[in-house]
Amino acid sequence: MLINKPLNQTQERFNALCKLGGGKGGGPARTKVQALLSQSGKQLNQLAYKEIAEHLTEFSDRNPWHICFAVALSWGHLARLDPAFTDAATNVLANWNDADLKVARKFHYERGPEPIEQSLRGAYTLFQRVKLPDKLPTTLKQCGDAQQRWIGQVIGPHRPPYIGSWNATAMFMVALFANPALAAGLIKPEVLLPPGGPIFGGLSILYNANILAHKPAGSELDDQAFEPGALYENNALFEEIHKGHAGWHLIDVHSGIYLLGTRLPESAKWVDLGAGP
């Protein structure tokens, strides 16, 4: 039930709550875990709101969906978050060219430059197929409808490489971060949030601690083909975690779970939760 070698305060605080018990099956108290996820998610989101706002302002002449896709690659730990990467990536998505692709590939992490290139190639193909609004959505329905058109091209037989569960959903999550008031209204999965990677890990931790009644569907891999059913099932788990705790929304839930499941050492710098439980 305990997180082995916790990397950030969210994980440390979760382990402390597990030791306190008081919940189902001897696990941590559900209300205290919800409060922890809420506090953690809200703090992380303040950083995310700031990051996407800065990029949209700096590249106001670009397609905002291209900016959201580039930032999503960085948030997914495929590329370093840097204006120079966003510049090159949006140029590639608007007009495929080797010069900007070469620059974009330089911002890779330990997985190398290939995931960046393949994600951009897949996105370029999808942007040719799918007509998205000229401006980012101002309602959840607009965002959800746009996402469904995008996902419709991902779950079919012609799924581009590297457009898995993350690249199918994260761009729309970033679009919500671009409009904090809109994000605050997401209390049911009208817009689907990414289910893989650290999120799958965090959901698994919550299941093992008896906070969730069902295991997350799918796997941690977020660049492979995926079952759409798993996407909907895991988003239903976000809604389940949200219930019964006031003052938060599904973006907060998602970010809190991310902090719970991440294995990135730098996550220690992302939130400061103050004194213990």
C-alpha positions, 0 to 999 in steps of 0.5 A: 500500500505504501509508495516505495521511495516517495519522490515528492510531498504528495507521496510522502503525505500519502504514505503518512495517511496510509500509516494512520489508517482509518479507511476501508480495509485498513487503508487511508481515510478517503476524505483525507486522501481527497483533501491531499489530492485536492491541495496537491492538484491545485498547487500543480495547476497554478504552475500549469496555468502560468506555463500555457498562458505564457506560451499562448501569449508569446506565440499569439500568431500561431495556431493555438491547437498547435501550441497546446499539442507542443506544450502537451508533449512537454507535460508528457515528458517527451520534450523539454518545456522551452519556448524554442521547442514550442516555436519549432514544433508549431512551425513543423505542425503548420508547415512540415520542414526538416529545419524546424524538425531538427531543432525540435528533436534537440529537446528530448529527454532520456527516451531520445528524439524519436518520440518527439518526431513521431508524435509530431508526424502523427499530429501533422497527419491528424491536423490535416484530417481533422477540422478543429475550431480556429480558436480554443473552445469557450465551452466544455461542449465545444472542447468535447466535440472537438476531442471526439473528432480527434479521437475518431481518427485515433481509434480507427485502423489508420492511427498514426504512430505515437498517437496513443492515449496521451496524444489523443487527449492531452492537447485538449487538457492543455486547452482547458488549462488555457481557460481556468474558468472553463477548467473549473466547470469540469466536474464530469468527463465531458472532456476526456483526460489522459489516463496513462503513464503516471496517471495509471500509476496513481490510480493503481496506488489508490486502488491498492489503498482501497480508495477505488473499488476498481482497478484502472483499465489499460496500462502505463504505456501512453504511446501505443494503440489503446482501447477507447473503453479504457479511456472512458473507464479511467475517466469515470474513476476520476469522477469517482474520486471527485465525489464527496469533496467540495471545491475542486474539479476533475483537472484538480483530481487529475493533477493530484493523481499525477503527483501521486503516480509520477516517478520524476525526481523533479516533482519534489520541486512542484508543490509545497504542502506545508506541515504534515497531516 
